[in-house]
Amino acid sequence: MTPQNGGIINGAKTKLAVNIGGIAMKNPVATASGTFGFGSEYAPYIDLNLLGALVVKGITLQPRAGNPTPRLVETTAGVLNSIGLQNPGVERFVGELLPGLAGYDLPVIVNIAGDTIQDYGQLAARLDRAPGVAGLEVNISCPNVKKGGMQFGSDPDMAAEVTRVVKAGTGKPVIVKLSPNVTSIVAIAEQVARAGADALSMINTLLGLAIDLKTRRPVLGNGLGGLSGPAVKPVAVRAVWQVYREVKLPIIGMGGIITAADAIEFILAGATAVALGTANFVNPRATMDVLAGIKRYMIENEVQDINELVGAAHR
């Protein structure tokens, strides 16, 4: 009984396969961008082929060095990060890193970010030509960069415009990653859906701050950072719950998932798939543990198909 194929219930095999906006996943467990590198970093610990999808670290047009250090600090039930989208740039990613994933049997989703709306369009067009890219995750919600990021994700009209530009530049499925740092995440979701998004991922990190009592200054070199980990889970589940009720797009739920119980809670709230982020820092095998736990839950509760659980809490 392997994690990707499910178990056996009353003589019938459990079905774990899901579809996210046209991206076929063998199971609903993915990695959250920024916490799993480009896949190879975790290959010594898990078989990447068993993942439902690999979402790689955010990519920009040009290489980025990221924010000044310190860039990570532990908090109560989570971490604050201010990495600042450090990455090698799209050309090096396509030429050097993407080919290394070609031998794996899983969809590779590329997270993209830009300073301008035009940046997103250029990235979409460049990655549309790249073999081995299953879809794009549009990062309009990063809270720790000075340009782009959250400024696009906090305005419904700008979020919609970025979505339209990306859709115009690619024929691949487009997943828009939403920010919780807004008055109404439902309003943003509705606008990007009208603009043609194929799916949503939520939530990105919550804006936070930690202050050093000795120096009396912010701990992070950039000051503010993004809060992730178990502390944000109730906020993330609430966001998925609300958006599922109003927007008919598949959702990748994320935010504080550590255990299979956490993942199933997201699915019951309306997520078709889930992504693990901070959990990977604590346990590099977290994705496999969560996947095995979902499988056990289905067997114990006689659930034949994981899709039966999507949004079940609303029924």
Secondary structure, DSSP 8 states (H G I E B T S, - for coil): --TTT--EETTEE-B--EEETTEEESSSEEE-TTSSTTSGGGTTTS-GGGSSBEEEEEE-SS-B--S-S--EEEETTEEEE-----B--HHHIIIIIGGGGTTSSS-EEEEE--SSHHHHHHHHHHHHTSTT--EEEEE---TT-SSSTHHHHTSHHHHHHHHHHHHHH-SS-EEEE--SSSS-HHHHHHHHHHTT-SEEEE---EEE--EETTTTEESBTTB-EEEESGGGHHHHHHHHHHHHHH--S-EEE-SS--SHHHHHHHHHHT-SEEEE-THHHH-TTHHHHHHHHHHHHHHHTT-SBGGGGTTGGG-
